[in-house]
Amino acid sequence: MRKILGIILFSFFLFNSIFAEERSEVEIKNGIFLKDVEAFGTFNEIDTAPSGMFKPRDNQFVQMSKYSQGKIGLIFVQQKGMLDKFPENLMLGMGYFEFFYMQQLKDHKKDIIAFKEKYPNIGWTKTNIKKIYGLNKARKAMRNALGFTLEDDVQEVLNTYYTLSQLFSLGEKEILELSSEEKKLLKTHLQLAKKLSIVKNLVKDKNEQRISEKKFKKEYSKLYKKVDREIKKIDKYDNYNRLDKFLGTIQEIELSNTSALLSAYNLADFLLAVIKNKDVKKRFKIDLANADFSNFEENELKLLGEASNTTKLVKAKKSNKIQLDILNLENNNIPINKILDEFRENSLDLASINFQMESVDSMKRWVRKDWANAWKTPIPEKIDDTSKGIMIDLSEEDIESIKAQLSIDHYKDLLNLDMAKELNDSVKDIQSSIDTSTFSFSYGLDNYAQFLGEYMNLDIKNYADLTALANATYNADWSVEEYASAYQDEVDIINLLQSGAVDSFDASSIATGLGASLNEVAETIAAAGAAGVSVDLEAAAAGAGFGSFADAVAAYNAANGTNYTEASAREALGQ
């Protein structure tokens, strides 16, 4: 629960924008700043790990670090294409990465000290510092996927990673037969996702002043052509065709407007992930419904329950980010809502965008009905439970009142986030310029929340209580009563554990509750790996004891009797 509350209070992730600190020519050429190195953390030996993560003889940091280097080379380089089949290896790899990263801090301590002393004339330190910067970005991405930050205790992180690896190892794996056309679509999608991610990261670097204008324009043109080539291969499919048109719209944005450009690529990346869930068939199915939890200890079951809840919070953060990106694009006269509605008309599930904004000028003119229409997530409208003597049957006016209030409250919450405050110069004036105080509502949110609390046997006195509950069990496509139901399941689990009644606990119920959300985590991280986010090939190869990726390929060929070239190995790994 401490981690959940920490995430709720944590200021999400800052939206780098036009308010970024102005950088000198030397700093831009370096592409890495003092604040980046401060975020590396300091070297601390990790001398404790979950039992089973290492061999018994590897019981000190030096030994664990060396073992970890080999394992991340195996998991993230040699067997990278199998992460979707073996998410348990992915979770273990994330744990081993913590040891590998800490060893890098130790090995390059002198570089870090010299970088700080010489800054901004960093000289020979640049190469190694940029490598650690990339590795720290990977560590942050891995941790964030499970709701952790870089500041969280490494033992809590390792215990969660390892427990999740044990859970996924219990899953029943089924190989799904794919037609040649389905295989081609999957392969092209992965290539498209990777190349789109590279372009987005380039735009992000420009937005953060990590690359010169001249170099950015040259690289952007070259990289976007690769994205365009990939999507043209599959634009015969409706959703990819629509995405292709959206990418064309992005090209109309001035390259100097990196804030809008970054929002556009964030949205494109989001849409691509949703399209994958709908249109791309998976190679493997992992079923946790029959997982045997009898060997899990009480603290491990609690970790699994908390991991399930925090993954929903991660989804909430992503949803909030995309909604603010939509606002930014609408304010830049890009018709995003029209584009999103076209996707919806093609049955693309955009339920995680529970509130859809327009430009600030447009929202100033909104009446109550407009606010209600902006709320995209369904709400319970009619419940009749005669056994409890409870009934609700909302009129159209009541429904409009509730949806409008949900939109207004959610909108105000979004504008209070740090990433909103840094998004655009006009955002700080939005709340004062949009007046909703004159609206009247036939049915208040407090009344609605009290009813749901009574119906679900939960201690909810007002809408604030309901909001806290929803935040703690967030899933973008759930109704409010599903928030309550999920929360109650969690309460029941913890009560059983605390009473010592683990033997009588129906393990399949936790598997059902955890399976979907945790599988999403595994898929998210696997996709990030495929996009080149998790571990850079050269860095991983070097970490595994090889001078380069080519050396790693040669060693693999010698050990396995294969004859991969560097090019064919990269292709086999989706590179």
C-alpha positions in Angstrom: 0.0 0.0 0.0 2.9 2.4 0.7 4.0 2.0 -2.9 0.4 2.6 -4.2 0.1 5.8 -2.1 3.5 6.9 -3.3 2.5 6.5 -6.9 -0.7 8.4 -6.4 1.2 11.3 -4.7 4.1 11.1 -7.1 4.0 13.9 -9.8 3.8 11.4 -12.6 6.5 12.1 -15.2 7.4 15.6 -16.2 6.4 16.7 -19.6 9.5 18.2 -21.3 8.4 21.1 -23.3 9.0 24.7 -24.4 9.8 25.5 -20.8 13.0 23.4 -20.8 16.0 25.2 -19.6 17.9 26.9 -22.4 21.1 25.0 -23.2 24.4 26.2 -24.6 25.8 25.1 -27.9 28.3 22.9 -26.1 25.6 21.2 -24.0 23.4 20.5 -27.0 26.4 19.0 -28.8 27.1 16.8 -25.8 23.5 15.6 -25.6 23.7 14.8 -21.9 23.4 17.1 -18.9 24.3 17.3 -15.2 20.8 16.5 -14.2 21.0 13.2 -16.1 24.1 12.1 -14.2 22.5 13.1 -10.9 19.7 10.7 -11.8 22.2 7.8 -12.2 22.1 7.4 -8.4 25.2 6.2 -6.5 26.9 2.9 -6.4 25.7 0.6 -3.6 26.5 -3.1 -3.5 23.4 -5.2 -3.7 24.4 -8.1 -1.5 21.0 -9.6 -1.0 18.7 -11.2 -3.6 15.6 -13.4 -3.6 16.4 -17.0 -2.9 16.6 -18.9 -6.2 17.7 -15.9 -8.3 21.3 -17.0 -8.1 23.3 -20.1 -7.6 24.2 -20.8 -3.9 27.8 -20.1 -4.5 27.0 -16.6 -6.0 26.3 -14.9 -2.7 28.3 -11.7 -3.0 27.8 -8.7 -5.2 30.9 -9.3 -7.4 29.7 -12.9 -8.1 26.1 -11.9 -8.6 27.1 -9.0 -10.9 29.2 -11.2 -13.1 26.4 -13.8 -13.3 23.9 -11.1 -14.1 26.0 -9.8 -17.0 25.9 -13.2 -18.7 22.1 -13.5 -18.0 21.1 -10.2 -19.5 23.2 -11.0 -22.6 21.3 -14.2 -23.0 17.8 -12.9 -22.2 17.9 -9.5 -23.9 20.2 -10.3 -26.8 20.5 -13.9 -27.8 16.9 -14.9 -26.8 15.2 -11.5 -27.2 12.7 -12.9 -29.8 11.3 -15.2 -27.1 10.3 -12.7 -24.5 6.6 -13.0 -25.4 6.8 -16.8 -24.9 8.8 -16.7 -21.6 7.7 -13.6 -19.6 9.3 -15.3 -16.6 12.7 -14.8 -18.2 11.8 -11.2 -18.9 11.0 -10.6 -15.2 14.3 -12.3 -14.2 16.2 -10.3 -16.7 14.8 -7.1 -15.2 16.2 -8.2 -11.8 19.6 -9.1 -13.2 19.7 -5.7 -15.0 19.7 -4.0 -11.6 22.9 -5.8 -10.7 24.4 -5.1 -14.1 23.6 -1.4 -13.9 25.1 -1.1 -10.4 28.3 -2.7 -11.7 28.4 -0.1 -14.5 28.3 2.7 -11.9 31.2 1.0 -10.1 33.2 0.5 -13.2 32.8 4.1 -14.4 33.0 5.9 -11.1 36.0 7.9 -12.3 34.1 8.9 -15.5 31.2 10.2 -13.5 33.4 12.2 -11.2 35.3 13.7 -14.1 32.1 14.5 -16.0 30.8 16.5 -13.1 34.1 18.3 -12.6 34.6 19.2 -16.3 31.0 20.0 -17.2 30.1 21.2 -19.8 33.5 20.5 -21.4 33.2 16.7 -20.7 35.8 15.5 -23.2 36.7 11.8 -23.0 33.9 11.0 -20.5 31.1 11.5 -23.0 31.0 7.9 -24.5 30.8 6.0 -21.2 28.4 8.6 -19.6 26.0 8.4 -22.6 26.1 4.6 -22.3 25.1 4.8 -18.6 22.5 7.3 -19.4 20.9 4.9 -21.9 21.1 2.1 -19.4 19.4 4.2 -16.7 16.6 5.1 -19.2 16.1 1.3 -19.6 16.1 0.8 -15.9 13.5 3.5 -15.4 11.3 2.1 -18.2 11.4 -1.4 -16.6 10.7 0.0 -13.1 7.9 2.3 -14.3 6.1 -0.6 -16.0 5.4 -2.0 -12.6 4.8 1.2 -10.8 8.3 1.6 -9.3 10.5 4.7 -9.5 14.2 5.0 -9.5 14.0 6.0 -5.9 12.3 2.9 -4.7 14.2 0.4 -2.6 16.0 -2.1 -4.8 15.1 -5.1 -2.5 11.4 -4.3 -3.0 12.0 -4.1 -6.7 13.9 -7.4 -6.9 11.4 -9.2 -4.7 8.6 -8.1 -7.0 10.4 -9.0 -10.2 11.4 -12.4 -8.9 7.9 -13.2 -7.5 6.4 -12.3 -10.9 8.9 -14.5 -12.7 7.7 -17.4 -10.4 4.1 -16.6 -11.2 4.7 -16.5 -15.0 6.6 -19.8 -14.9 3.4 -21.5 -13.7 1.5 -20.3 -16.8 0.4 -22.9 -19.4 1.9 -22.0 -22.7 0.1 -22.6 -26.0 1.7 -22.1 -29.4 -0.9 -20.4 -31.7 -0.9 -21.3 -35.3 -0.4 -18.2 -37.5 -1.0 -18.1 -41.2 1.7 -16.7 -43.5 -0.3 -13.5 -43.8 -0.6 -13.2 -39.9 3.1 -13.9 -39.5 3.9 -11.2 -42.1 1.7 -8.7 -40.3 3.2 -9.5 -36.9 6.8 -9.0 -38.3 6.0 -5.8 -40.0 4.1 -4.4 -37.0 7.1 -5.1 -34.8 9.4 -3.3 -37.2 7.0 -0.4 -37.5 6.8 -0.2 -33.7 10.6 -0.1 -33.4 11.1 2.5 -36.1 8.3 4.7 -34.8 9.8 4.5 -31.3 13.2 5.7 -32.7 11.6 8.7 -34.4 9.7 9.5 -31.2 12.9 9.4 -29.2 14.6 11.6 -31.7 11.8 14.2 -31.4 12.0 13.9 -27.6 15.8 14.5 -27.7 15.2 17.6 -29.8 12.5 18.8 -27.4 15.0 18.4 -24.6 17.7 20.2 -26.6 19.9 17.1 -26.9 20.5 17.5 -30.6 21.2 20.4 -32.9 18.6 21.8 -35.3 20.6 20.8 -38.3 21.3 17.2 -37.2 17.7 16.8 -36.1 16.3 17.7 -39.5 18.7 15.4 -41.3 18.0 12.5 -38.9 14.3 13.1 -38.8 13.8 12.9 -42.6 15.9 9.8 -42.8 14.2 8.0 -40.0 10.6 8.9 -40.9 11.1 7.4 -44.4 11.8 4.1 -42.7 8.5 4.4 -40.7 6.7 5.3 -43.9 8.1 2.3 -45.7 7.0 -0.1 -43.0 3.4 1.2 -42.6 2.9 1.2 -46.4 3.4 -2.5 -46.3 0.3 -3.0 -44.2 -1.9 0.0 -44.9 -4.4 -2.3 -46.7 -5.7 -3.0 -43.1 -8.2 -0.3 -42.1 -6.6 0.7 -38.8 -3.1 0.8 -40.2 -4.5 2.9 -43.1 -6.0 5.4 -40.7 -2.7 5.5 -38.7 -0.9 6.1 -42.0 -3.1 9.1 -42.6 -2.5 10.4 -39.1 1.3 10.1 -39.6 0.8 12.1 -42.8 -1.0 14.7 -40.7 1.9 14.8 -38.3 4.2 15.8 -41.2 2.3 19.0 -41.5 3.5 20.1 -38.0 6.4 22.5 -38.1 9.6 20.7 -37.0 10.3 23.7 -34.8 7.1 23.0 -32.8 8.6 20.0 -31.0 6.1 20.1 -28.2 3.2 19.4 -30.6 5.3 17.0 -32.6 6.1 15.0 -29.5 2.5 14.9 -28.5 1.6 13.6 -32.0 4.1 10.8 -31.8 3.1 9.9 -28.3 -0.5 9.5 -29.6 0.7 7.5 -32.7 2.6 5.2 -30.4 -0.5 4.8 -28.2 -2.7 4.0 -31.2 -0.3 1.5 -32.6 -0.4 -0.5 -29.4 -4.2 -0.5 -29.4 -4.2 -1.6 -33.0 -1.9 -4.4 -32.1 -4.3 -5.7 -29.5 -7.1 -5.7 -32.0 -5.5 -6.7 -35.3 -2.3 -8.6 -34.6 -2.5 -12.3 -33.6 -0.1 -13.4 -30.8 2.3 -16.2 -31.3 1.7 -17.6 -27.8 -1.0 -17.8 -25.2 -0.1 -17.9 -21.6 -2.9 -19.1 -19.3 -2.5 -18.5 -15.5 -6.0 -19.7 -14.6 -4.7 -23.1 -13.3 -1.6 -21.7 -11.5 -0.9 -23.4 -8.2 -0.2 -20.8 -5.5 0.4 -23.3 -2.7 4.1 -22.7 -2.7 3.8 -18.9 -2.5 4.4 -17.4 0.9 2.2 -14.8 2.4 4.4 -11.9 1.6 4.7 -13.1 -2.0 0.9 -13.2 -2.4 0.7 -9.7 -1.1 3.4 -8.6 -3.6 1.3 -10.1 -6.4 -1.8 -8.3 -5.2 0.0 -5.0 -5.0 1.5 -5.5 -8.4 -1.9 -6.0 -9.9 -3.1 -2.7 -8.4 -0.1 -0.7 -9.4 -0.3 -1.9 -13.0 -3.7 -0.3 -13.1 -2.2 2.9 -11.8 0.4 2.8 -14.6 -2.4 2.6 -17.1 -4.0 5.6 -15.4 -0.8 7.6 -15.8 -0.6 6.7 -19.5 -4.2 7.6 -20.0 -3.7 11.0 -18.3 -0.7 11.6 -20.5 -2.5 10.9 -23.7 -5.4 13.1 -22.7 -3.0 16.0 -22.2 -1.3 15.2 -25.5 -4.8 15.4 -27.2 -5.3 18.8 -25.5 -1.9 20.0 -26.7 -2.7 18.9 -30.3 -6.1 20.4 -30.3 -4.6 23.7 -29.1 -2.3 23.5 -32.1 -5.2 23.2 -34.5 -4.7 19.6 -35.3 -8.1 17.8 -35.6 -7.3 14.9 -33.3 -10.8 14.3 -32.0 -12.0 13.8 -35.5 -9.2 11.3 -36.2 -9.9 9.4 -33.0 -13.7 9.2 -33.8 -12.8 7.6 -37.1 -10.8 5.0 -35.3 -13.8 4.4 -32.9 -16.1 4.0 -35.9 -13.9 1.2 -37.0 -14.4 -0.5 -33.6 -11.0 0.4 -32.2 -11.3 0.3 -28.4 -10.1 3.7 -27.1 -11.8 3.2 -23.7 -8.7 4.3 -21.8 -9.3 7.8 -23.2 -12.1 8.3 -20.7 -12.2 12.1 -21.2 -11.7 13.7 -24.6 -10.8 17.4 -24.7 -11.0 20.0 -27.4 -9.0 23.2 -27.8 -9.2 25.6 -24.9 -11.1 28.2 -27.0 -13.7 25.6 -27.8 -14.1 24.4 -24.2 -14.7 27.9 -23.1 -18.0 27.7 -25.0 -19.0 24.3 -23.7 -22.4 23.9 -22.1 -23.3 21.1 -19.6 -24.2 18.7 -22.4 -20.8 19.2 -24.1 -19.0 18.3 -20.8 -21.2 15.2 -20.5 -20.5 14.1 -24.1 -16.7 14.5 -23.4 -16.9 11.6 -20.8 -16.3 8.4 -22.8 -16.4 5.8 -20.1 -19.9 4.2 -19.4 -21.4 4.6 -15.9 -24.0 2.4 -14.2 -27.4 3.9 -15.1 -29.8 1.3 -13.7 -29.4 -1.1 -10.8 -32.3 -3.0 -9.1 -31.4 -5.2 -6.2 -34.6 -6.0 -4.3 -32.8 -8.3 -1.9 -31.0 -5.2 -0.4 -33.9 -2.8 -1.0 -31.7 -0.7 -3.3 -32.7 0.7 -6.6 -31.3 3.3 -9.0 -32.8 4.3 -12.2 -31.2 7.5 -13.6 -33.1 9.8 -15.9 -31.4 11.2 -19.0 -30.9 14.5 -17.1 -29.3 12.6 -14.1 -27.0 10.7 -16.5 -25.9 14.0 -18.1 -25.4 15.6 -14.7 -23.1 12.8 -13.5 -21.1 12.6 -16.7 -20.6 16.3 -16.9 -19.4 16.4 -13.3 -17.1 13.5 -13.9 -15.6 15.4 -16.9 -15.2 18.6 -14.9 -13.6 17.0 -11.9 -11.3 14.9 -14.1 -10.3 18.0 -16.2 -9.4 19.9 -13.1 -7.3 17.0 -11.8 -5.5 16.8 -15.1 -4.6 20.4 -15.1 -3.1 20.1 -11.6 -0.5 17.5 -12.8 3.0 18.8 -13.3 3.1 17.5 -16.9 0.0 19.7 -17.6 1.6 22.8 -16.1 4.6 22.4 -18.2 2.7 21.5 -21.4 1.8 24.9 -22.7 2.1 28.5 -21.6 -1.7 28.9 -21.7 -2.5 25.9 -19.5 -2.0 27.9 -16.3 -4.8 30.2 -17.3 -7.2 27.5 -18.4 -9.0 26.9 -15.1 -9.7 30.5 -14.6 -10.9 31.0 -18.2 -13.4 28.0 -18.2 -16.3 28.7 -15.8 -18.5 25.8 -14.8 -19.8 27.3 -11.6 -23.1 28.3 -13.2 -24.1 24.7 -14.1 -26.8 23.1 -12.2 -27.0 19.3 -11.6 -30.0 17.2 -10.8 -27.9 14.4 -9.3 -24.7 15.1 -7.4 -21.6 12.9 -7.4 -21.7 12.6 -3.6 -25.2 11.1 -3.8 -24.1 8.8 -6.6 -21.0 7.7 -4.6 -23.0 7.1 -1.5 -25.4 4.9 -3.4 -22.5 2.8 -4.9 -20.9 2.5 -1.5 -24.2 1.2 0.0 -24.7 -1.2 -2.9 -21.2 -2.6 -2.7 -20.9 -2.6 1.1 -18.0 -0.2 1.0 -17.3 2.7 3.4 -17.8 5.5 0.9 -19.2 8.8 2.3 -18.7 11.1 -0.7 -17.2 11.4 -4.2 -13.7 12.0 -2.8 -13.8 8.6 -1.2 -14.9 7.1 -4.5 -12.1 8.9 -6.4 -9.4 7.5 -4.0 -10.9 4.1 -4.4 -10.8 4.4 -8.2 -7.3 5.6 -8.2 -6.2 2.6 -6.1 -7.7 0.1 -8.5 -7.7 2.0 -11.8 -8.4 0.3 -15.1 -9.4 2.6 -17.9 -12.2 0.5 -19.3 -13.8 -0.5 -16.0 -17.1 0.9 -14.8 -17.3 2.4 -11.3 -18.8 -0.7 -9.8 -16.0 -2.7 -11.2 -13.6 -0.5 -9.3 -15.4 -1.4 -6.1 -15.5 -5.1 -7.0 -11.8 -5.2 -7.6 -11.0 -3.4 -4.4 -13.2 -5.7 -2.4 -11.4 -8.7 -3.9 -8.2 -7.2 -2.8 -9.5 -6.7 0.7 -10.8 -10.3 0.9 -7.4 -11.6 -0.2 -5.4 -9.6 2.4 -7.9 -10.5 5.2 -7.5 -14.2 4.4 -3.7 -13.9 4.4 -3.6 -12.0 7.6 -5.9 -14.6 9.3 -3.5 -17.3 8.3 -6.1 -19.0 6.1 -3.9 -19.4 3.1 -4.7 -23.1 2.7 -8.4 -22.3 2.3 -7.8 -19.5 -0.2 -9.0 -20.2 -3.7 -5.8 -19.7 -5.6 -7.6 -19.5 -8.9 -9.4 -16.3 -7.9 -6.1 -14.4 -7.6 -4.9 -15.9 -10.8 -8.0 -14.7 -12.6 -7.6 -11.2 -11.1 -3.9 -11.0 -11.7 -3.5 -12.8 -15.0 -4.8 -10.1 -17.4 -3.1 -7.1 -15.9 0.3 -8.8 -15.3 0.3 -10.3 -18.8 -0.2 -6.7 -20.0 2.9 -5.7 -18.1 4.9 -8.5 -19.7 3.7 -7.6 -23.1 4.4 -3.9 -22.6 8.0 -4.6 -21.5 8.5 -7.1 -24.3 7.2 -4.6 -26.8 9.6 -2.0 -25.3 12.4 -4.4 -25.8 11.5 -5.1 -29.4 11.5 -1.3 -29.9 15.0 -1.0 -28.6 14.0 0.7 -25.4 15.0 -1.9 -22.8 18.7 -2.7 -23.5 20.9 -1.4 -26.3 22.4 -4.3 -28.2 26.0 -3.0 -28.0 25.7 -2.1 -24.3 24.2 -5.5 -23.5 26.8 -7.3 -25.5 29.6 -5.4 -23.8 28.0 -6.2 -20.4 28.0 -9.8 -21.2 31.7 -9.7 -21.7 31.9 -9.0 -25.4 33.6 -6.0 -27.1 30.7 -5.6 -29.5 27.6 -7.2 -30.8 29.7 -8.8 -33.6 31.9 -10.4 -31.0 28.8 -11.7 -29.2 27.5 -13.2 -32.5 30.8 -14.9 -33.1 30.8 -16.4 -29.6 27.2 -17.6 -30.0 28.1 -19.3 -33.3 31.1 -21.0 -31.7 29.0 -22.3 -28.8 26.0 -23.4 -30.8 27.3 -24.5 -34.1 25.4 -21.7 -36.0 26.7 -19.4 -38.7 24.9 -16.1 -38.1 26.3 -13.0 -39.6 26.0 -9.8 -37.6 23.3 -8.7 -40.0 21.3 -11.9 -39.9 21.6 -12.0 -36.1 20.2 -8.5 -35.8 17.3 -9.5 -38.2 16.6 -12.7 -36.1 16.4 -10.5 -33.0 14.0 -8.1 -34.7 16.7 -5.4 -35.1 
